[in-house]
Amino acid sequence: MATEHSISRNQVTVSTSHYERAGRKSPRGRGQWAFSIGQAIKFFWGSYSDAKKQAVEYAAQNGVTTIYVEY
């Protein structure tokens, strides 16, 4: 559902710097994934790629251009 603040999904950048700085390798696998989206932490279940798609969609709907994978 688009809002007045919506942007295109391809305008959303996903940064893994927080995750990797916590001593992790690149995110991969299945489980619960946390993303900083604006001022909130949102959780998505599934493979990393599926969770990332959901997080990007949520961010685009809310006009957030950069999101971070958290540990």
C-alpha positions as CSV (number, residue, x, y, z in Angstrom):
1,M,0.0,0.0,0.0
2,A,1.5,3.3,-1.1
3,T,1.5,6.3,1.1
4,E,2.3,10.0,0.4
5,H,5.9,9.2,1.6
6,S,6.4,6.1,-0.6
7,I,9.5,5.7,-2.7
8,S,10.5,3.0,-5.2
9,R,12.1,-0.1,-3.8
10,N,15.2,0.5,-5.9
11,Q,15.8,3.7,-4.0
12,V,16.3,1.8,-0.8
13,T,19.9,0.9,0.2
14,V,20.6,-2.0,2.5
15,S,23.7,-1.6,4.7
16,T,25.2,-4.6,6.4
17,S,27.9,-2.5,8.2
18,H,26.3,-2.8,11.7
19,Y,25.9,-6.6,11.3
20,E,29.5,-7.1,10.1
21,R,31.0,-4.7,12.7
22,A,29.4,-6.9,15.4
23,G,32.0,-9.6,14.3
24,R,29.8,-11.3,11.9
25,K,30.4,-12.3,8.3
26,S,28.0,-11.2,5.6
27,P,24.4,-12.0,6.5
28,R,23.1,-15.3,5.3
29,G,20.9,-18.2,6.3
30,R,17.4,-18.5,7.8
31,G,15.9,-17.2,11.0
32,Q,14.7,-13.9,12.5
33,W,16.4,-10.9,10.9
34,A,16.4,-7.4,12.5
35,F,16.6,-4.2,10.4
36,S,16.8,-0.6,11.5
37,I,14.3,1.2,9.4
38,G,14.0,4.9,10.2
39,Q,13.7,5.2,14.0
40,A,12.4,1.6,14.5
41,I,13.8,-1.9,14.6
42,K,11.7,-4.3,12.6
43,F,11.9,-8.1,12.6
44,F,11.3,-10.4,9.6
45,W,11.4,-14.2,9.5
46,G,12.8,-16.5,6.8
47,S,15.9,-16.6,4.7
48,Y,18.0,-13.5,4.7
49,S,17.1,-12.7,1.1
50,D,13.4,-13.0,1.8
51,A,13.6,-10.9,5.0
52,K,15.6,-8.3,3.1
53,K,12.9,-8.1,0.4
54,Q,10.2,-7.6,3.1
55,A,12.4,-4.9,4.9
56,V,13.0,-3.0,1.6
57,E,9.3,-3.1,0.8
58,Y,8.4,-1.7,4.3
59,A,11.1,1.0,4.0
60,A,9.9,2.0,0.6
61,Q,6.3,2.3,1.8
62,N,7.5,4.6,4.6
63,G,9.9,6.7,2.5
64,V,13.1,5.4,4.2
65,T,16.1,5.3,1.8
66,T,18.7,3.5,3.9
67,I,18.2,0.5,6.2
68,Y,20.6,-1.5,8.3
69,V,20.9,-5.2,9.1
70,E,21.3,-5.5,12.9
71,Y,22.7,-8.2,15.1
